[in-house]
Each structure stands twice: as C-alpha cells, then as structure tokens.
Amino acid sequence: MNGRREVPKPALECALLDLRRWLKSGAAKNDLEPRDVEALVKLGTKGPAAVRGSAFIDQSLLPSVAARRLYDAALADAASPAGDPRDDAGRRLFRPMVELLFERRNEAWVNEALRDTFVHRCRDGGAQGGAGGSSLWRGEYPPDPPAQGPMAKQIATRNRELLEWLATELTDDEFASLARSGVVPARIADERARRRGGR
C-alpha cells in the first residue's frame, strides 16, 4: 500500500509504554539520548490526550529545558476556556503539571511557572482571561486522600508536601498580590496563614 499508514492508537500506546519501561530502568539514567528525550517530550506535548499524562511520570529524567517544554504545553491546555477541545486534556494534566513543578522546585524557572498557574499570562505578555489573568486552580487544591486503600497513607503524605510547598514557595508580596485577586484557593491561603502563625 502506497502512502503513509497511520499507527493504530493501541499500537502507539504500547510503544509509549515500552518507552516508559525503558526510561524507568536504571540504565536509562546513564544512557538517555537526545532522541529519547525528544520522544518523551513529544508524547507530553503532541501525544493522544488519553496518554499525555504518562510523560510527566518520568519527567524527572529530563533536562530542565525539556521539562519546561512539557510544562508549557500542559499550561496552554490547562488555560483553555471551558468548552475548548483542549480543556478536558488540560484538566487531566493540571495535577501532573503541579507535580512537575514540585519535583523540580530547585530550578530557577519554577517560581514564575507556579505563579502562572494562578494567573496565566500569554506569551505576548498579556493576561489570559482579562487584565487579572485566569486562575487554573478553579477553586481546587490537592485533594484529601481516599478514606481507604493501600496507597492512602502515601497519597496523604504527598498531598501534605504539595500543600506546604504551594503555601510557602511564593514571596509575601507575590502571595499577597494573588490573594487580593481572589485566585488562591482557600486551603492554600489557610495553610500559609497557619505556617506564618506557628504550629
């Protein structure tokens, strides 16, 4: 048959799973080539919406620039208005996006990137959704762990770490400005006030 044949979605997902298994192996950290990095970034930026989140699971292996590309692509989807074809993918990617920032919190670009989740600013310098920008949190915060299940304790610990970081990463001036705009979820604001007031 002439022409390019489209790869069936199940076959693509299997190939992506194989890539992820290799990336998670101990050898991958010492043998990661540019083409492997590009494959993972391509999965997270252009892959099927149902599997794009997989790229974030292994993002700790990526160089900083590649991780930033993943974040920027997810941010664009998460900032899509309700009803936009990318809105559903953005909602699914929001938690992995915040996790990416948390795991790479020592890198210089993360502070600004976190602020963009509260007030998304377009690449041209303007603000998405009006002068005040558009909060991606939509009133959400790291959810409470499930009442039961084998992972409940680990999820609770992870959510606590995320909440503490979200409440303390920004400077007083940055946080106050966002709080005045009403874009900071109450739970994050309450955690910051609790930590400022002592345990």
MDTraj code that builds the backbone (N, CA, C; nanometers):
import mdtraj as md
import numpy as np

residues = "MET ASN GLY ARG ARG GLU VAL PRO LYS PRO ALA LEU GLU CYS ALA LEU LEU ASP LEU ARG ARG TRP LEU LYS SER GLY ALA ALA LYS ASN ASP LEU GLU PRO ARG ASP VAL GLU ALA LEU VAL LYS LEU GLY THR LYS GLY PRO ALA ALA VAL ARG GLY SER ALA PHE ILE ASP GLN SER LEU LEU PRO SER VAL ALA ALA ARG ARG LEU TYR ASP ALA ALA LEU ALA ASP ALA ALA SER PRO ALA GLY ASP PRO ARG ASP ASP ALA GLY ARG ARG LEU PHE ARG PRO MET VAL GLU LEU LEU PHE GLU ARG ARG ASN GLU ALA TRP VAL ASN GLU ALA LEU ARG ASP THR PHE VAL HIS ARG CYS ARG ASP GLY GLY ALA GLN GLY GLY ALA GLY GLY SER SER LEU TRP ARG GLY GLU TYR PRO PRO ASP PRO PRO ALA GLN GLY PRO MET ALA LYS GLN ILE ALA THR ARG ASN ARG GLU LEU LEU GLU TRP LEU ALA THR GLU LEU THR ASP ASP GLU PHE ALA SER LEU ALA ARG SER GLY VAL VAL PRO ALA ARG ILE ALA ASP GLU ARG ALA ARG ARG ARG GLY GLY ARG".split()
xyz = np.array([
    [0.0851, -0.1189, 0.0000],
    [0.0000, 0.0000, 0.0000],
    [0.0885, 0.1237, 0.0000],
    [0.0602, 0.2173, -0.0906],
    [0.1390, 0.3385, -0.1001],
    [0.0942, 0.4404, 0.0036],
    [0.1830, 0.5349, 0.0324],
    [0.1469, 0.6401, 0.1267],
    [0.1790, 0.6003, 0.2696],
    [0.1657, 0.6966, 0.3571],
    [0.1962, 0.6721, 0.4987],
    [0.0770, 0.6064, 0.5679],
    [0.1035, 0.5034, 0.6443],
    [-0.0018, 0.4349, 0.7181],
    [-0.0068, 0.4875, 0.8611],
    [-0.1249, 0.5282, 0.9055],
    [-0.1401, 0.5806, 1.0409],
    [-0.1261, 0.4676, 1.1428],
    [-0.0505, 0.4926, 1.2476],
    [-0.0311, 0.3919, 1.3521],
    [-0.1571, 0.3826, 1.4360],
    [-0.2147, 0.2629, 1.4497],
    [-0.3356, 0.2495, 1.5325],
    [-0.3083, 0.2951, 1.6751],
    [-0.4076, 0.3513, 1.7393],
    [-0.3899, 0.4043, 1.8742],
    [-0.3390, 0.2979, 1.9726],
    [-0.3950, 0.1743, 1.9743],
    [-0.3409, 0.0734, 2.0675],
    [-0.1926, 0.0472, 2.0477],
    [-0.1471, 0.0443, 1.9209],
    [-0.0052, 0.0198, 1.8939],
    [0.0789, 0.1362, 1.9447],
    [0.0298, 0.2574, 1.9271],
    [0.1021, 0.3743, 1.9762],
    [0.1135, 0.3701, 2.1273],
    [0.0044, 0.3362, 2.1946],
    [0.0073, 0.3294, 2.3405],
    [0.1041, 0.2224, 2.3884],
    [0.1107, 0.1092, 2.3204],
    [0.2066, 0.0043, 2.3571],
    [0.3499, 0.0534, 2.3396],
    [0.3744, 0.1251, 2.2312],
    [0.5088, 0.1780, 2.2081],
    [0.5464, 0.2776, 2.3175],
    [0.4515, 0.3589, 2.3583],
    [0.4776, 0.4564, 2.4635],
    [0.5056, 0.3862, 2.5964],
    [0.4326, 0.2787, 2.6227],
    [0.4560, 0.2034, 2.7460],
    [0.5947, 0.1407, 2.7447],
    [0.6366, 0.0899, 2.6286],
    [0.7714, 0.0333, 2.6179],
    [0.8770, 0.1396, 2.6443],
    [0.8558, 0.2597, 2.5905],
    [0.9487, 0.3691, 2.6145],
    [0.9555, 0.4021, 2.7623],
    [0.8409, 0.4058, 2.8271],
    [0.8366, 0.4382, 2.9686],
    [0.9066, 0.3315, 3.0519],
    [0.8871, 0.2047, 3.0167],
    [0.9539, 0.0981, 3.0917],
    [1.1054, 0.1122, 3.0817],
    [1.1534, 0.1438, 2.9626],
    [1.2975, 0.1600, 2.9452],
    [1.3478, 0.2816, 3.0219],
    [1.2735, 0.3911, 3.0177],
    [1.3143, 0.5118, 3.0887],
    [1.3221, 0.4886, 3.2391],
    [1.2356, 0.4004, 3.2896],
    [1.2334, 0.3743, 3.4335],
    [1.3431, 0.2786, 3.4766],
    [1.4092, 0.2143, 3.3813],
    [1.5161, 0.1207, 3.4170],
    [1.6380, 0.1989, 3.4639],
    [1.7194, 0.1354, 3.5447],
    [1.8376, 0.2024, 3.5973],
    [1.9340, 0.2467, 3.4885],
    [1.9404, 0.1703, 3.3809],
    [2.0330, 0.2039, 3.2725],
    [1.9937, 0.3321, 3.2012],
    [1.8647, 0.3629, 3.2013],
    [1.8171, 0.4780, 3.1251],
    [1.8810, 0.6078, 3.1725],
    [1.9000, 0.6218, 3.3032],
    [1.9533, 0.7468, 3.3558],
    [2.0936, 0.7759, 3.3037],
    [2.1684, 0.6697, 3.2730],
    [2.3043, 0.6872, 3.2240],
    [2.3144, 0.6737, 3.0722],
    [2.2028, 0.6436, 3.0081],
    [2.2075, 0.6149, 2.8651],
    [2.0967, 0.6877, 2.7898],
    [2.0502, 0.7987, 2.8449],
    [1.9414, 0.8739, 2.7840],
    [1.9967, 0.9609, 2.6717],
    [1.9494, 0.9366, 2.5506],
    [1.9969, 1.0091, 2.4338],
    [1.8976, 1.1196, 2.3973],
    [1.9428, 1.2188, 2.3195],
    [1.8523, 1.3269, 2.2784],
    [1.7237, 1.2770, 2.2138],
    [1.7316, 1.1687, 2.1350],
    [1.6113, 1.1188, 2.0694],
    [1.5112, 1.0642, 2.1714],
    [1.5621, 1.0072, 2.2828],
    [1.4728, 0.9570, 2.3869],
    [1.4052, 1.0726, 2.4600],
    [1.4827, 1.1765, 2.4876],
    [1.4262, 1.2959, 2.5497],
    [1.3174, 1.3540, 2.4607],
    [1.3482, 1.3643, 2.3317],
    [1.2529, 1.4220, 2.2374],
    [1.1269, 1.3367, 2.2288],
    [1.1412, 1.2042, 2.2355],
    [1.0248, 1.1160, 2.2298],
    [0.9339, 1.1388, 2.3491],
    [0.9919, 1.1550, 2.4664],
    [0.9122, 1.1760, 2.5857],
    [0.8433, 1.3131, 2.5827],
    [0.9166, 1.4143, 2.5383],
    [0.8568, 1.5479, 2.5273],
    [0.7455, 1.5471, 2.4228],
    [0.7676, 1.4785, 2.3117],
    [0.6652, 1.4726, 2.2075],
    [0.5395, 1.4043, 2.2591],
    [0.5568, 1.3006, 2.3391],
    [0.4419, 1.2343, 2.3998],
    [0.3622, 1.3331, 2.4841],
    [0.4327, 1.4124, 2.5643],
    [0.3637, 1.5040, 2.6541],
    [0.3055, 1.6264, 2.5882],
    [0.3571, 1.6628, 2.4707],
    [0.3095, 1.7845, 2.4059],
    [0.2162, 1.7600, 2.2881],
    [0.2346, 1.6453, 2.2203],
    [0.1562, 1.6204, 2.0993],
    [0.0891, 1.4841, 2.0972],
    [0.1119, 1.4025, 2.1987],
    [0.0539, 1.2692, 2.2002],
    [-0.0964, 1.2712, 2.2222],
    [-0.1621, 1.1546, 2.2084],
    [-0.3061, 1.1463, 2.2340],
    [-0.3379, 1.1942, 2.3758],
    [-0.4474, 1.2663, 2.3908],
    [-0.4819, 1.3246, 2.5204],
    [-0.4883, 1.2193, 2.6306],
    [-0.5324, 1.0979, 2.5946],
    [-0.5504, 0.9931, 2.6945],
    [-0.4199, 0.9453, 2.7556],
    [-0.3063, 0.9667, 2.6853],
    [-0.1793, 0.9153, 2.7357],
    [-0.0760, 1.0252, 2.7607],
    [-0.1118, 1.1509, 2.7358],
    [-0.0139, 1.2579, 2.7523],
    [0.0398, 1.2662, 2.8944],
    [-0.0455, 1.2378, 2.9927],
    [-0.0019, 1.2445, 3.1315],
    [0.1101, 1.1484, 3.1643],
    [0.1262, 1.0427, 3.0831],
    [0.2319, 0.9453, 3.1085],
    [0.3695, 1.0099, 3.1045],
    [0.3856, 1.1124, 3.0219],
    [0.5161, 1.1767, 3.0087],
    [0.5602, 1.2391, 3.1401],
    [0.4662, 1.2847, 3.2194],
    [0.5004, 1.3532, 3.3437],
    [0.5522, 1.2565, 3.4498],
    [0.5145, 1.1308, 3.4397],
    [0.5564, 1.0333, 3.5396],
    [0.7078, 1.0187, 3.5394],
    [0.7687, 1.0304, 3.4234],
    [0.9122, 1.0093, 3.4102],
    [0.9874, 1.1387, 3.3826],
    [0.9230, 1.2533, 3.4063],
    [0.9856, 1.3792, 3.3708],
    [1.1096, 1.4099, 3.4527],
    [1.1285, 1.3435, 3.5664],
    [1.2483, 1.3703, 3.6468],
    [1.3763, 1.3332, 3.5722],
    [1.3644, 1.2496, 3.4681],
    [1.4801, 1.2106, 3.3884],
    [1.5184, 1.3170, 3.2861],
    [1.4320, 1.4132, 3.2639],
    [1.4524, 1.5091, 3.1561],
    [1.5412, 1.6255, 3.1966],
    [1.6183, 1.6790, 3.1019],
    [1.6897, 1.8042, 3.1272],
    [1.5904, 1.9160, 3.1553],
    [1.6351, 2.0233, 3.2167],
    [1.5472, 2.1315, 3.2576],
    [1.4697, 2.1908, 3.1402],
    [1.5368, 2.2121, 3.0270],
    [1.4700, 2.2728, 2.9119],
    [1.3566, 2.1839, 2.8623],
    [1.3785, 2.0530, 2.8589],
    [1.2755, 1.9604, 2.8135],
    [1.1579, 1.9583, 2.9107],
    [1.1868, 1.9601, 3.0408],
    [1.0791, 1.9626, 3.1402],
    [0.9971, 2.0900, 3.1258],
    [1.0647, 2.2019, 3.0972],
    [0.9927, 2.3281, 3.0776],
    [0.9007, 2.3206, 2.9560],
    [0.9437, 2.2523, 2.8510],
    [0.8587, 2.2361, 2.7323],
    [0.7333, 2.1560, 2.7659],
    [0.7492, 2.0512, 2.8456],
    [0.6325, 1.9749, 2.8895],
    [0.5368, 2.0642, 2.9664],
    [0.5930, 2.1414, 3.0589],
    [0.5107, 2.2292, 3.1413],
    [0.4363, 2.3318, 3.0558],
    [0.5062, 2.3954, 2.9639],
    [0.4445, 2.4994, 2.8813],
    [0.3286, 2.4435, 2.7993],
    [0.3450, 2.3221, 2.7462],
    [0.2384, 2.2619, 2.6670],
    [0.1176, 2.2314, 2.7542],
    [0.1417, 2.1792, 2.8731],
    [0.0317, 2.1493, 2.9634],
    [-0.0362, 2.2773, 3.0107],
    [0.0429, 2.3809, 3.0363],
    [-0.0126, 2.5088, 3.0790],
    [-0.1070, 2.5639, 2.9739],
    [-0.0689, 2.5546, 2.8476],
    [-0.1542, 2.6052, 2.7397],
    [-0.2877, 2.5316, 2.7374],
    [-0.2840, 2.3991, 2.7602],
    [-0.4093, 2.3236, 2.7630],
    [-0.4907, 2.3555, 2.8874],
    [-0.4225, 2.3632, 3.0016],
    [-0.4944, 2.3887, 3.1270],
    [-0.5592, 2.5265, 3.1271],
    [-0.5053, 2.6188, 3.0495],
    [-0.5598, 2.7545, 3.0432],
    [-0.6693, 2.7686, 2.9388],
    [-0.7008, 2.6619, 2.8689],
    [-0.8050, 2.6698, 2.7665],
    [-0.9408, 2.6970, 2.8301],
    [-1.0221, 2.7811, 2.7675],
    [-1.1540, 2.8114, 2.8245],
    [-1.2453, 2.6898, 2.8218],
    [-1.3448, 2.6904, 2.9080],
    [-1.4411, 2.5801, 2.9132],
    [-1.5046, 2.5612, 2.7754],
    [-1.5155, 2.4358, 2.7335],
    [-1.5730, 2.4056, 2.6044],
    [-1.4713, 2.3936, 2.4935],
    [-1.3500, 2.4438, 2.5157],
    [-1.2441, 2.4307, 2.4172],
    [-1.2046, 2.2837, 2.4058],
    [-1.1708, 2.2365, 2.2851],
    [-1.1318, 2.0950, 2.2713],
    [-1.0166, 2.0550, 2.3621],
    [-0.9295, 2.1520, 2.3980],
    [-0.8144, 2.1193, 2.4830],
    [-0.8465, 2.1277, 2.6320],
    [-0.9661, 2.1751, 2.6655],
    [-0.9980, 2.1980, 2.8066],
    [-0.9959, 2.0680, 2.8865],
    [-1.0541, 1.9605, 2.8310],
    [-1.0593, 1.8331, 2.9026],
    [-0.9193, 1.7790, 2.9283],
    [-0.8325, 1.7866, 2.8258],
    [-0.6938, 1.7410, 2.8430],
    [-0.6238, 1.8263, 2.9472],
    [-0.6499, 1.9571, 2.9449],
    [-0.5874, 2.0463, 3.0414],
    [-0.6244, 2.0150, 3.1837],
    [-0.7495, 1.9798, 3.2063],
    [-0.7922, 1.9460, 3.3424],
    [-0.7243, 1.8192, 3.3908],
    [-0.7068, 1.7221, 3.3025],
    [-0.6392, 1.5978, 3.3404],
    [-0.4907, 1.6213, 3.3659],
    [-0.4320, 1.7181, 3.2951],
    [-0.2885, 1.7413, 3.3060],
    [-0.2520, 1.8372, 3.4189],
    [-0.3505, 1.9023, 3.4800],
    [-0.3175, 2.0050, 3.5781],
    [-0.2437, 1.9479, 3.6985],
    [-0.2928, 1.8400, 3.7552],
    [-0.2241, 1.7806, 3.8704],
    [-0.0823, 1.7354, 3.8333],
    [-0.0616, 1.6595, 3.7222],
    [0.0762, 1.6255, 3.6848],
    [0.1635, 1.7478, 3.6619],
    [0.1037, 1.8565, 3.6131],
    [0.1799, 1.9783, 3.5892],
    [0.2305, 2.0366, 3.7209],
    [0.1442, 2.0397, 3.8218],
    [0.1845, 2.0908, 3.9534],
    [0.2886, 1.9983, 4.0157],
    [0.2718, 1.8679, 3.9966],
    [0.3703, 1.7718, 4.0466],
    [0.5066, 1.7954, 3.9813],
    [0.5062, 1.8249, 3.8507],
    [0.6315, 1.8524, 3.7811],
    [0.7029, 1.9713, 3.8459],
    [0.6284, 2.0776, 3.8734],
    [0.6886, 2.1952, 3.9367],
    [0.7440, 2.1603, 4.0743],
    [0.6696, 2.0821, 4.1508],
    [0.7122, 2.0449, 4.2853],
    [0.8423, 1.9642, 4.2809],
    [0.8493, 1.8685, 4.1885],
    [0.9665, 1.7821, 4.1807],
    [1.0897, 1.8571, 4.1291],
    [1.0680, 1.9663, 4.0559],
    [1.1805, 2.0432, 4.0015],
    [1.1874, 2.1802, 4.0675],
    [1.1446, 2.1876, 4.1923],
    [1.1297, 2.3156, 4.2618],
    [1.2606, 2.3896, 4.2853],
    [1.3729, 2.3242, 4.2709],
    [1.5017, 2.3913, 4.2897],
    [1.5525, 2.4593, 4.1635],
    [1.4798, 2.4473, 4.0539],
    [1.5224, 2.5082, 3.9290],
    [1.4675, 2.6507, 3.9175],
    [1.5456, 2.7365, 3.8533],
    [1.5173, 2.8802, 3.8549],
    [1.3832, 2.9172, 3.7922],
    [1.3359, 2.8412, 3.6937],
    [1.2155, 2.8797, 3.6211],
    [1.0868, 2.8467, 3.6951],
    [1.0942, 2.7681, 3.8013],
    [0.9740, 2.7133, 3.8633],
    [0.8904, 2.8189, 3.9355],
    [0.9555, 2.9169, 3.9996],
    [0.8784, 3.0172, 4.0735],
    [0.7825, 3.0912, 3.9810],
    [0.8322, 3.1370, 3.8686],
    [0.7463, 3.2074, 3.7730],
    [0.6398, 3.1140, 3.7162],
    [0.6796, 2.9893, 3.6911],
    [0.5854, 2.8922, 3.6368],
    [0.4714, 2.8662, 3.7347],
    [0.5016, 2.8607, 3.8640],
    [0.3961, 2.8408, 3.9630],
    [0.3009, 2.9601, 3.9646],
    [0.3554, 3.0812, 3.9580],
    [0.2694, 3.1993, 3.9543],
    [0.1762, 3.1959, 3.8335],
    [0.2249, 3.1406, 3.7233],
    [0.1421, 3.1319, 3.6034],
    [0.0226, 3.0385, 3.6213],
    [0.0289, 2.9459, 3.7151],
    [-0.0877, 2.8605, 3.7371],
    [-0.2004, 2.9392, 3.8036],
    [-0.1655, 3.0419, 3.8783],
    [-0.2673, 3.1252, 3.9427],
    [-0.3161, 3.2358, 3.8497],
    [-0.2253, 3.2943, 3.7741],
    [-0.2607, 3.3979, 3.6770],
    [-0.1870, 3.3656, 3.5486],
    [-0.2545, 3.2969, 3.4585],
    [-0.1894, 3.2550, 3.3350],
    [-0.1673, 3.3740, 3.2449],
    [-0.0429, 3.3940, 3.2040],
    [-0.0099, 3.5052, 3.1151],
    [0.0333, 3.4511, 2.9790],
    [-0.0205, 3.5111, 2.8760],
    [0.0097, 3.4684, 2.7397],
    [0.1539, 3.5024, 2.7048],
    [0.2042, 3.4391, 2.6000],
    [0.3431, 3.4594, 2.5597],
    [0.3703, 3.6035, 2.5166],
    [0.2662, 3.6761, 2.4707],
    [0.2892, 3.8129, 2.4259],
    [0.2922, 3.9114, 2.5416],
    [0.2830, 3.8608, 2.6653],
    [0.2902, 3.9486, 2.7815],
    [0.1546, 3.9863, 2.8367],
    [0.0497, 3.9616, 2.7594],
    [-0.0840, 3.9912, 2.8080],
    [-0.1324, 3.8828, 2.9020],
    [-0.2485, 3.9034, 2.9591],
    [-0.3026, 3.8058, 3.0531],
    [-0.4202, 3.7327, 2.9915],
    [-0.4240, 3.6029, 3.0105],
    [-0.5344, 3.5225, 2.9606],
    [-0.6564, 3.5483, 3.0469],
    [-0.7693, 3.5756, 2.9839],
    [-0.8923, 3.5895, 3.0594],
    [-0.9124, 3.7277, 3.1172],
    [-0.8485, 3.8306, 3.0637],
    [-0.8705, 3.9655, 3.1133],
    [-0.7489, 4.0196, 3.1833],
    [-0.7642, 4.1416, 3.2340],
    [-0.6496, 4.2106, 3.2929],
    [-0.5916, 4.1350, 3.4106],
    [-0.6744, 4.0646, 3.4846],
    [-0.6265, 3.9944, 3.6023],
    [-0.5750, 3.8548, 3.5751],
    [-0.5852, 3.8105, 3.4492],
    [-0.5418, 3.6762, 3.4186],
    [-0.6485, 3.5742, 3.4546],
    [-0.6157, 3.4476, 3.4376],
    [-0.7115, 3.3406, 3.4608],
    [-0.6492, 3.2337, 3.5494],
    [-0.7076, 3.2105, 3.6658],
    [-0.6555, 3.1089, 3.7564],
    [-0.6856, 2.9707, 3.7015],
    [-0.5863, 2.8831, 3.7021],
    [-0.6063, 2.7470, 3.6559],
    [-0.6591, 2.6563, 3.7662],
    [-0.6602, 2.7062, 3.8892],
    [-0.6989, 2.6216, 4.0010],
    [-0.8485, 2.5979, 4.0067],
    [-0.9254, 2.6906, 3.9579],
    [-1.0717, 2.6757, 3.9555],
    [-1.1253, 2.6339, 4.0919],
    [-1.0659, 2.6917, 4.1961],
    [-1.1111, 2.6618, 4.3311],
    [-1.0603, 2.5308, 4.3860],
    [-0.9724, 2.4614, 4.3128],
    [-0.9258, 2.3294, 4.3556],
    [-0.7947, 2.3403, 4.4321],
    [-0.7585, 2.2358, 4.4993],
    [-0.6331, 2.2257, 4.5738],
    [-0.5999, 2.0771, 4.5834],
    [-0.4823, 2.0400, 4.6279],
    [-0.4541, 1.8958, 4.6409],
    [-0.5626, 1.8267, 4.7221],
    [-0.6293, 1.7280, 4.6673],
    [-0.7434, 1.6665, 4.7342],
    [-0.7030, 1.5822, 4.8546],
    [-0.7983, 1.5600, 4.9436],
    [-0.7747, 1.4706, 5.0558],
    [-0.7551, 1.3289, 5.0035],
    [-0.6791, 1.2457, 5.0753],
    [-0.6582, 1.1075, 5.0293],
    [-0.7868, 1.0271, 5.0423],
    [-0.7954, 0.9160, 4.9685],
    [-0.9134, 0.8308, 4.9834],
    [-0.9232, 0.7769, 5.1261],
    [-1.0439, 0.7501, 5.1690],
    [-1.0654, 0.7046, 5.3065],
    [-0.9994, 0.5703, 5.3327],
    [-0.9834, 0.4918, 5.2298],
    [-0.9215, 0.3614, 5.2467],
    [-0.8459, 0.3230, 5.1208],
    [-0.7681, 0.2163, 5.1314],
    [-0.6898, 0.1731, 5.0166],
    [-0.5434, 0.1650, 5.0528],
    [-0.4675, 0.0814, 4.9815],
    [-0.3264, 0.0595, 5.0154],
    [-0.2379, 0.1822, 4.9976],
    [-0.2810, 0.2788, 4.9153],
    [-0.1983, 0.3965, 4.8886],
    [-0.2433, 0.5193, 4.9671],
    [-0.3407, 0.5038, 5.0543],
    [-0.3975, 0.6202, 5.1241],
    [-0.2922, 0.6981, 5.2025],
    [-0.2052, 0.6277, 5.2730],
    [-0.1049, 0.6954, 5.3555],
    [-0.0043, 0.7706, 5.2691],
    [0.0421, 0.7070, 5.1610],
    [0.1393, 0.7723, 5.0732],
    [0.0784, 0.8937, 5.0047],
    [-0.0482, 0.8821, 4.9626],
    [-0.1152, 0.9949, 4.8975],
    [-0.1324, 1.1099, 4.9955],
    [-0.1660, 1.0766, 5.1199],
    [-0.1819, 1.1807, 5.2211],
    [-0.0508, 1.2550, 5.2444],
    [0.0597, 1.1813, 5.2515],
    [0.1912, 1.2433, 5.2709],
    [0.2267, 1.3325, 5.1531],
    [0.2029, 1.2837, 5.0315],
    [0.2330, 1.3612, 4.9121],
    [0.1495, 1.4889, 4.9066],
    [0.0214, 1.4781, 4.9373],
    [-0.0655, 1.5955, 4.9356],
    [-0.0229, 1.6984, 5.0396],
    [0.0215, 1.6507, 5.1549],
    [0.0692, 1.7430, 5.2581],
    [0.1946, 1.8165, 5.2104],
    [0.2868, 1.7437, 5.1471],
    [0.4082, 1.8073, 5.0957],
    [0.3756, 1.9108, 4.9890],
    [0.2834, 1.8757, 4.8990],
    [0.2426, 1.9692, 4.7946],
    [0.1790, 2.0944, 4.8541],
    [0.0891, 2.0744, 4.9500],
    [0.0205, 2.1876, 5.0103],
    [0.1179, 2.2806, 5.0808],
    [0.2124, 2.2234, 5.1545],
    [0.3114, 2.3057, 5.2247],
    [0.3964, 2.3848, 5.1256],
    [0.4345, 2.3203, 5.0140],
    [0.5151, 2.3914, 4.9148],
    [0.4352, 2.5021, 4.8472],
    [0.3123, 2.4712, 4.8078],
    [0.2281, 2.5713, 4.7431],
    [0.2047, 2.6919, 4.8328],
    [0.1993, 2.6672, 4.9639],
    [0.1705, 2.7748, 5.0587],
    [0.2928, 2.8591, 5.0918],
    [0.4117, 2.8086, 5.0616],
    [0.5327, 2.8793, 5.1060],
    [0.6284, 2.9179, 4.9940],
    [0.6081, 2.8713, 4.8733],
    [0.7036, 2.8961, 4.7648],
    [0.7104, 3.0432, 4.7252],
    [0.5971, 3.1104, 4.7207],
    [0.5939, 3.2489, 4.6738],
    [0.6323, 3.3456, 4.7850],
    [0.6874, 3.4596, 4.7455],
    [0.7225, 3.5624, 4.8434],
    [0.5951, 3.6236, 4.9012],
    [0.6102, 3.6987, 5.0103],
    [0.4948, 3.7630, 5.0717],
    [0.4251, 3.8566, 4.9736],
    [0.5032, 3.9335, 4.8986],
    [0.4442, 4.0277, 4.8034],
    [0.3708, 3.9549, 4.6913],
    [0.4327, 3.8481, 4.6383],
    [0.3686, 3.7713, 4.5316],
    [0.2386, 3.7088, 4.5804],
    [0.2444, 3.6492, 4.6981],
    [0.1265, 3.5816, 4.7507],
    [0.0155, 3.6824, 4.7809],
    [0.0519, 3.7961, 4.8407],
    [-0.0482, 3.8971, 4.8749],
    [-0.1175, 3.9495, 4.7503],
    [-0.0414, 3.9710, 4.6432],
    [-0.0999, 4.0200, 4.5192],
    [-0.1995, 3.9201, 4.4614],
    [-0.1625, 3.7925, 4.4615],
    [-0.2529, 3.6897, 4.4112],
    [-0.3761, 3.6756, 4.4998],
    [-0.3550, 3.6821, 4.6311],
    [-0.4671, 3.6687, 4.7239],
    [-0.5676, 3.7816, 4.7045],
    [-0.5183, 3.9029, 4.6815],
    [-0.6090, 4.0163, 4.6578],
    [-0.6914, 3.9962, 4.5319],
    [-0.6356, 3.9246, 4.4357],
    [-0.7082, 3.8984, 4.3114],
    [-0.8099, 3.7860, 4.3265],
    [-0.8065, 3.7181, 4.4397],
    [-0.9029, 3.6118, 4.4651],
    [-0.8774, 3.4841, 4.3885],
    [-0.7520, 3.4579, 4.3488],
    [-0.7223, 3.3397, 4.2672],
    [-0.6562, 3.2274, 4.3469],
    [-0.6291, 3.2509, 4.4744],
    [-0.5640, 3.1494, 4.5567],
    [-0.6707, 3.0669, 4.6298],
    [-0.6716, 2.9344, 4.6128],
    [-0.7684, 2.8509, 4.6845],
    [-0.7578, 2.8716, 4.8352],
    [-0.8717, 2.8657, 4.9034],
    [-0.8762, 2.8936, 5.0469],
    [-0.7828, 2.8016, 5.1250],
    [-0.7723, 2.6759, 5.0845],
    [-0.6909, 2.5823, 5.1620],
    [-0.5426, 2.6204, 5.1576],
    [-0.4965, 2.6708, 5.0424],
    [-0.3575, 2.7139, 5.0324],
    [-0.3346, 2.8388, 5.1164],
    [-0.4291, 2.9329, 5.1099],
    [-0.4180, 3.0552, 5.1899],
    [-0.4208, 3.0228, 5.3391],
    [-0.5080, 2.9308, 5.3785],
    [-0.5175, 2.8929, 5.5201],
    [-0.3892, 2.8265, 5.5679],
    [-0.3286, 2.7429, 5.4824],
    [-0.2040, 2.6758, 5.5201],
    [-0.0913, 2.7773, 5.5356],
    [-0.0865, 2.8764, 5.4484],
    [0.0171, 2.9788, 5.4608],
    [-0.0010, 3.0575, 5.5901],
    [-0.1262, 3.0941, 5.6214],
    [-0.1525, 3.1692, 5.7445],
    [-0.1171, 3.0848, 5.8666],
    [-0.1464, 2.9550, 5.8610],
    [-0.1135, 2.8672, 5.9741],
    [0.0362, 2.8601, 5.9965],
    [0.1115, 2.8466, 5.8868],
    [0.2555, 2.8364, 5.8986],
    [0.3176, 2.9690, 5.9412],
    [0.2598, 3.0796, 5.8978],
    [0.3106, 3.2098, 5.9399],
    [0.2817, 3.2347, 6.0874],
    [0.1740, 3.1776, 6.1354],
    [0.1374, 3.1997, 6.2757],
    [0.1981, 3.0979, 6.3708],
    [0.2730, 3.0012, 6.3148],
    [0.3318, 2.8980, 6.4002],
    [0.2388, 2.7806, 6.4128],
    [0.2932, 2.6691, 6.4509],
    [0.2146, 2.5464, 6.4654],
    [0.1358, 2.5478, 6.5952],
])
top = md.Topology()
chain = top.add_chain()
for i, resn in enumerate(residues, 1):
    res = top.add_residue(resn, chain, resSeq=i)
    for name in ("N", "CA", "C"):
        top.add_atom(name, md.element.get_by_symbol(name[0]), res)
traj = md.Trajectory(xyz[None], top)
